[in-house]
Amino acid sequence: MDFTLDEAQDELRGLAAGLLGREAAPARIEAHERSGEPYDAGLWRSLARAGLLGAVLPEEAGGAGLGPVELAVILREVGAHVAPVPVQQSLVAAMTVARYGSAAQRRALAPLAEGGLVLSAAADSGAATARRATGGGWALDGRTGVAPYAAQADRVLVPAAVDGGTGLFLVDPGTAEPLTIPLPSGEPGAVLVLDGVPAEPVGPAGDGQALRGLRHLSVAGAVATASGVLAGALALTTGYLGTRRQFGRALAEFQAVTMQIADVYIAGRALDVALWSAVWRLAEGPPEEAEADLEVGAFTAAGPALKALYTCQHLHGGIGLDVTYPLHRHFAWARHQAHLLGGAEARLDRIGALTA
């Protein structure tokens, strides 16, 4: 298979890379971290003006109606620049609603294209249950799993047990009690405590289709972000090795160093192959056909790719452990994506189950 991006996809990649290169530079990220704000609102608006937040929204919501491949293109650039904005969470949730939600729910996504809406999803089922409320609507009780930007979002997708199955529901986090949990990436996260919280089902409640779709897209989004994170760390490391001198030679001239950086490159290529194969299958066929590639990508992101970040740290020497040095953000984000994916061992078990 040839997973080379077509002209439109490559233009989208160039647009995202150029904007993030200008507006998510290390100095800008450092200023954001000092501000204490949950995300860079200025960068969020810039992404909206460039059409990047609307790219994967349905046309009835003012979007371009693009699919999983384009989602991966955008998130890979967000990861490469470790941009402090809720793009991954919002676009994954929006695509899930676009695929499985009602016409009214799809139209309600329109403010996201203008940067006026933030979405999140608690793909981990947590311990929420759904019940019919007075008046015939739905209400949720219990608590969610940890959801990035849950307290800052306008709507959160929450899985909940329903008689006979599991449903996916949209809730307003303002009607729940958020328990703040800082994430390894430095981004804000929260568990939502639900006590009769009003909820809208996405698709038929209890059939599990929307939840399966959310989990597929969540894995694809995490793998795409991890791919970008590793690519950004590789670029930082190769730049450092080319300029840092030891014993009168650039570090890049030492054979042991070149072998280690080659291992990082190979891990990145392996991750990319699984990523593009998985999102292509998600775009072209039934989601079930993408599961094996998604699991391989998730294992690679949570295992070999994370180990490659350790190698990047090692090759930087002492500065690689400095939390004020840009590489630290890439390492923190890689750990966070591995955490979202459940770890390498869990994904290896899933691969075994799929192939048994």
Secondary structure as a PSIPRED ss2 file (coil, helix, strand):
# PSIPRED VFORMAT (PSIPRED V4.0)

   1 M C   1.000  0.000  0.000
   2 D C   1.000  0.000  0.000
   3 F C   1.000  0.000  0.000
   4 T C   1.000  0.000  0.000
   5 L C   1.000  0.000  0.000
   6 D C   1.000  0.000  0.000
   7 E H   0.000  1.000  0.000
   8 A H   0.000  1.000  0.000
   9 Q H   0.000  1.000  0.000
  10 D H   0.000  1.000  0.000
  11 E H   0.000  1.000  0.000
  12 L H   0.000  1.000  0.000
  13 R H   0.000  1.000  0.000
  14 G H   0.000  1.000  0.000
  15 L H   0.000  1.000  0.000
  16 A H   0.000  1.000  0.000
  17 A H   0.000  1.000  0.000
  18 G H   0.000  1.000  0.000
  19 L H   0.000  1.000  0.000
  20 L H   0.000  1.000  0.000
  21 G H   0.000  1.000  0.000
  22 R H   0.000  1.000  0.000
  23 E H   0.000  1.000  0.000
  24 A C   1.000  0.000  0.000
  25 A C   1.000  0.000  0.000
  26 P H   0.000  1.000  0.000
  27 A H   0.000  1.000  0.000
  28 R H   0.000  1.000  0.000
  29 I H   0.000  1.000  0.000
  30 E H   0.000  1.000  0.000
  31 A H   0.000  1.000  0.000
  32 H H   0.000  1.000  0.000
  33 E H   0.000  1.000  0.000
  34 R H   0.000  1.000  0.000
  35 S H   0.000  1.000  0.000
  36 G C   1.000  0.000  0.000
  37 E C   1.000  0.000  0.000
  38 P C   1.000  0.000  0.000
  39 Y C   1.000  0.000  0.000
  40 D C   1.000  0.000  0.000
  41 A H   0.000  1.000  0.000
  42 G H   0.000  1.000  0.000
  43 L H   0.000  1.000  0.000
  44 W H   0.000  1.000  0.000
  45 R H   0.000  1.000  0.000
  46 S H   0.000  1.000  0.000
  47 L H   0.000  1.000  0.000
  48 A H   0.000  1.000  0.000
  49 R H   0.000  1.000  0.000
  50 A C   1.000  0.000  0.000
  51 G C   1.000  0.000  0.000
  52 L C   1.000  0.000  0.000
  53 L C   1.000  0.000  0.000
  54 G C   1.000  0.000  0.000
  55 A C   1.000  0.000  0.000
  56 V C   1.000  0.000  0.000
  57 L C   1.000  0.000  0.000
  58 P C   1.000  0.000  0.000
  59 E H   0.000  1.000  0.000
  60 E H   0.000  1.000  0.000
  61 A H   0.000  1.000  0.000
  62 G C   1.000  0.000  0.000
  63 G C   1.000  0.000  0.000
  64 A C   1.000  0.000  0.000
  65 G C   1.000  0.000  0.000
  66 L C   1.000  0.000  0.000
  67 G C   1.000  0.000  0.000
  68 P H   0.000  1.000  0.000
  69 V H   0.000  1.000  0.000
  70 E H   0.000  1.000  0.000
  71 L H   0.000  1.000  0.000
  72 A H   0.000  1.000  0.000
  73 V H   0.000  1.000  0.000
  74 I H   0.000  1.000  0.000
  75 L H   0.000  1.000  0.000
  76 R H   0.000  1.000  0.000
  77 E H   0.000  1.000  0.000
  78 V H   0.000  1.000  0.000
  79 G H   0.000  1.000  0.000
  80 A H   0.000  1.000  0.000
  81 H C   1.000  0.000  0.000
  82 V C   1.000  0.000  0.000
  83 A C   1.000  0.000  0.000
  84 P C   1.000  0.000  0.000
  85 V C   1.000  0.000  0.000
  86 P C   1.000  0.000  0.000
  87 V H   0.000  1.000  0.000
  88 Q H   0.000  1.000  0.000
  89 Q H   0.000  1.000  0.000
  90 S H   0.000  1.000  0.000
  91 L H   0.000  1.000  0.000
  92 V H   0.000  1.000  0.000
  93 A H   0.000  1.000  0.000
  94 A H   0.000  1.000  0.000
  95 M H   0.000  1.000  0.000
  96 T H   0.000  1.000  0.000
  97 V H   0.000  1.000  0.000
  98 A H   0.000  1.000  0.000
  99 R H   0.000  1.000  0.000
 100 Y H   0.000  1.000  0.000
 101 G C   1.000  0.000  0.000
 102 S C   1.000  0.000  0.000
 103 A H   0.000  1.000  0.000
 104 A H   0.000  1.000  0.000
 105 Q H   0.000  1.000  0.000
 106 R H   0.000  1.000  0.000
 107 R H   0.000  1.000  0.000
 108 A C   1.000  0.000  0.000
 109 L C   1.000  0.000  0.000
 110 A H   0.000  1.000  0.000
 111 P H   0.000  1.000  0.000
 112 L H   0.000  1.000  0.000
 113 A H   0.000  1.000  0.000
 114 E C   1.000  0.000  0.000
 115 G C   1.000  0.000  0.000
 116 G C   1.000  0.000  0.000
 117 L C   1.000  0.000  0.000
 118 V C   1.000  0.000  0.000
 119 L E   0.000  0.000  1.000
 120 S E   0.000  0.000  1.000
 121 A E   0.000  0.000  1.000
 122 A C   1.000  0.000  0.000
 123 A C   1.000  0.000  0.000
 124 D C   1.000  0.000  0.000
 125 S C   1.000  0.000  0.000
 126 G C   1.000  0.000  0.000
 127 A C   1.000  0.000  0.000
 128 A C   1.000  0.000  0.000
 129 T E   0.000  0.000  1.000
 130 A E   0.000  0.000  1.000
 131 R E   0.000  0.000  1.000
 132 R E   0.000  0.000  1.000
 133 A C   1.000  0.000  0.000
 134 T C   1.000  0.000  0.000
 135 G C   1.000  0.000  0.000
 136 G C   1.000  0.000  0.000
 137 G C   1.000  0.000  0.000
 138 W E   0.000  0.000  1.000
 139 A E   0.000  0.000  1.000
 140 L E   0.000  0.000  1.000
 141 D E   0.000  0.000  1.000
 142 G E   0.000  0.000  1.000
 143 R E   0.000  0.000  1.000
 144 T C   1.000  0.000  0.000
 145 G C   1.000  0.000  0.000
 146 V C   1.000  0.000  0.000
 147 A E   0.000  0.000  1.000
 148 P E   0.000  0.000  1.000
 149 Y C   1.000  0.000  0.000
 150 A C   1.000  0.000  0.000
 151 A C   1.000  0.000  0.000
 152 Q C   1.000  0.000  0.000
 153 A C   1.000  0.000  0.000
 154 D C   1.000  0.000  0.000
 155 R E   0.000  0.000  1.000
 156 V E   0.000  0.000  1.000
 157 L E   0.000  0.000  1.000
 158 V E   0.000  0.000  1.000
 159 P E   0.000  0.000  1.000
 160 A E   0.000  0.000  1.000
 161 A E   0.000  0.000  1.000
 162 V E   0.000  0.000  1.000
 163 D C   1.000  0.000  0.000
 164 G C   1.000  0.000  0.000
 165 G E   0.000  0.000  1.000
 166 T E   0.000  0.000  1.000
 167 G E   0.000  0.000  1.000
 168 L E   0.000  0.000  1.000
 169 F E   0.000  0.000  1.000
 170 L E   0.000  0.000  1.000
 171 V E   0.000  0.000  1.000
 172 D C   1.000  0.000  0.000
 173 P H   0.000  1.000  0.000
 174 G H   0.000  1.000  0.000
 175 T H   0.000  1.000  0.000
 176 A C   1.000  0.000  0.000
 177 E E   0.000  0.000  1.000
 178 P E   0.000  0.000  1.000
 179 L E   0.000  0.000  1.000
 180 T E   0.000  0.000  1.000
 181 I C   1.000  0.000  0.000
 182 P C   1.000  0.000  0.000
 183 L C   1.000  0.000  0.000
 184 P C   1.000  0.000  0.000
 185 S C   1.000  0.000  0.000
 186 G C   1.000  0.000  0.000
 187 E C   1.000  0.000  0.000
 188 P C   1.000  0.000  0.000
 189 G E   0.000  0.000  1.000
 190 A E   0.000  0.000  1.000
 191 V E   0.000  0.000  1.000
 192 L E   0.000  0.000  1.000
 193 V E   0.000  0.000  1.000
 194 L E   0.000  0.000  1.000
 195 D E   0.000  0.000  1.000
 196 G E   0.000  0.000  1.000
 197 V E   0.000  0.000  1.000
 198 P E   0.000  0.000  1.000
 199 A E   0.000  0.000  1.000
 200 E E   0.000  0.000  1.000
 201 P E   0.000  0.000  1.000
 202 V C   1.000  0.000  0.000
 203 G C   1.000  0.000  0.000
 204 P C   1.000  0.000  0.000
 205 A C   1.000  0.000  0.000
 206 G C   1.000  0.000  0.000
 207 D E   0.000  0.000  1.000
 208 G C   1.000  0.000  0.000
 209 Q H   0.000  1.000  0.000
 210 A H   0.000  1.000  0.000
 211 L H   0.000  1.000  0.000
 212 R H   0.000  1.000  0.000
 213 G H   0.000  1.000  0.000
 214 L H   0.000  1.000  0.000
 215 R H   0.000  1.000  0.000
 216 H H   0.000  1.000  0.000
 217 L H   0.000  1.000  0.000
 218 S H   0.000  1.000  0.000
 219 V H   0.000  1.000  0.000
 220 A H   0.000  1.000  0.000
 221 G H   0.000  1.000  0.000
 222 A H   0.000  1.000  0.000
 223 V H   0.000  1.000  0.000
 224 A H   0.000  1.000  0.000
 225 T H   0.000  1.000  0.000
 226 A H   0.000  1.000  0.000
 227 S H   0.000  1.000  0.000
 228 G H   0.000  1.000  0.000
 229 V H   0.000  1.000  0.000
 230 L H   0.000  1.000  0.000
 231 A H   0.000  1.000  0.000
 232 G H   0.000  1.000  0.000
 233 A H   0.000  1.000  0.000
 234 L H   0.000  1.000  0.000
 235 A H   0.000  1.000  0.000
 236 L H   0.000  1.000  0.000
 237 T H   0.000  1.000  0.000
 238 T H   0.000  1.000  0.000
 239 G H   0.000  1.000  0.000
 240 Y H   0.000  1.000  0.000
 241 L H   0.000  1.000  0.000
 242 G H   0.000  1.000  0.000
 243 T H   0.000  1.000  0.000
 244 R C   1.000  0.000  0.000
 245 R E   0.000  0.000  1.000
 246 Q E   0.000  0.000  1.000
 247 F C   1.000  0.000  0.000
 248 G C   1.000  0.000  0.000
 249 R E   0.000  0.000  1.000
 250 A E   0.000  0.000  1.000
 251 L H   0.000  1.000  0.000
 252 A H   0.000  1.000  0.000
 253 E H   0.000  1.000  0.000
 254 F C   1.000  0.000  0.000
 255 Q H   0.000  1.000  0.000
 256 A H   0.000  1.000  0.000
 257 V H   0.000  1.000  0.000
 258 T H   0.000  1.000  0.000
 259 M H   0.000  1.000  0.000
 260 Q H   0.000  1.000  0.000
 261 I H   0.000  1.000  0.000
 262 A H   0.000  1.000  0.000
 263 D H   0.000  1.000  0.000
 264 V H   0.000  1.000  0.000
 265 Y H   0.000  1.000  0.000
 266 I H   0.000  1.000  0.000
 267 A H   0.000  1.000  0.000
 268 G H   0.000  1.000  0.000
 269 R H   0.000  1.000  0.000
 270 A H   0.000  1.000  0.000
 271 L H   0.000  1.000  0.000
 272 D H   0.000  1.000  0.000
 273 V H   0.000  1.000  0.000
 274 A H   0.000  1.000  0.000
 275 L H   0.000  1.000  0.000
 276 W H   0.000  1.000  0.000
 277 S H   0.000  1.000  0.000
 278 A H   0.000  1.000  0.000
 279 V H   0.000  1.000  0.000
 280 W H   0.000  1.000  0.000
 281 R H   0.000  1.000  0.000
 282 L H   0.000  1.000  0.000
 283 A H   0.000  1.000  0.000
 284 E H   0.000  1.000  0.000
 285 G C   1.000  0.000  0.000
 286 P C   1.000  0.000  0.000
 287 P H   0.000  1.000  0.000
 288 E H   0.000  1.000  0.000
 289 E H   0.000  1.000  0.000
 290 A H   0.000  1.000  0.000
 291 E H   0.000  1.000  0.000
 292 A H   0.000  1.000  0.000
 293 D H   0.000  1.000  0.000
 294 L H   0.000  1.000  0.000
 295 E H   0.000  1.000  0.000
 296 V H   0.000  1.000  0.000
 297 G H   0.000  1.000  0.000
 298 A H   0.000  1.000  0.000
 299 F H   0.000  1.000  0.000
 300 T H   0.000  1.000  0.000
 301 A H   0.000  1.000  0.000
 302 A H   0.000  1.000  0.000
 303 G C   1.000  0.000  0.000
 304 P H   0.000  1.000  0.000
 305 A H   0.000  1.000  0.000
 306 L H   0.000  1.000  0.000
 307 K H   0.000  1.000  0.000
 308 A H   0.000  1.000  0.000
 309 L H   0.000  1.000  0.000
 310 Y H   0.000  1.000  0.000
 311 T H   0.000  1.000  0.000
 312 C H   0.000  1.000  0.000
 313 Q H   0.000  1.000  0.000
 314 H H   0.000  1.000  0.000
 315 L H   0.000  1.000  0.000
 316 H H   0.000  1.000  0.000
 317 G H   0.000  1.000  0.000
 318 G H   0.000  1.000  0.000
 319 I H   0.000  1.000  0.000
 320 G H   0.000  1.000  0.000
 321 L H   0.000  1.000  0.000
 322 D C   1.000  0.000  0.000
 323 V C   1.000  0.000  0.000
 324 T C   1.000  0.000  0.000
 325 Y C   1.000  0.000  0.000
 326 P C   1.000  0.000  0.000
 327 L H   0.000  1.000  0.000
 328 H H   0.000  1.000  0.000
 329 R H   0.000  1.000  0.000
 330 H H   0.000  1.000  0.000
 331 F H   0.000  1.000  0.000
 332 A H   0.000  1.000  0.000
 333 W H   0.000  1.000  0.000
 334 A H   0.000  1.000  0.000
 335 R H   0.000  1.000  0.000
 336 H H   0.000  1.000  0.000
 337 Q H   0.000  1.000  0.000
 338 A H   0.000  1.000  0.000
 339 H H   0.000  1.000  0.000
 340 L H   0.000  1.000  0.000
 341 L C   1.000  0.000  0.000
 342 G C   1.000  0.000  0.000
 343 G C   1.000  0.000  0.000
 344 A H   0.000  1.000  0.000
 345 E H   0.000  1.000  0.000
 346 A H   0.000  1.000  0.000
 347 R H   0.000  1.000  0.000
 348 L H   0.000  1.000  0.000
 349 D H   0.000  1.000  0.000
 350 R H   0.000  1.000  0.000
 351 I H   0.000  1.000  0.000
 352 G H   0.000  1.000  0.000
 353 A H   0.000  1.000  0.000
 354 L H   0.000  1.000  0.000
 355 T H   0.000  1.000  0.000
 356 A C   1.000  0.000  0.000
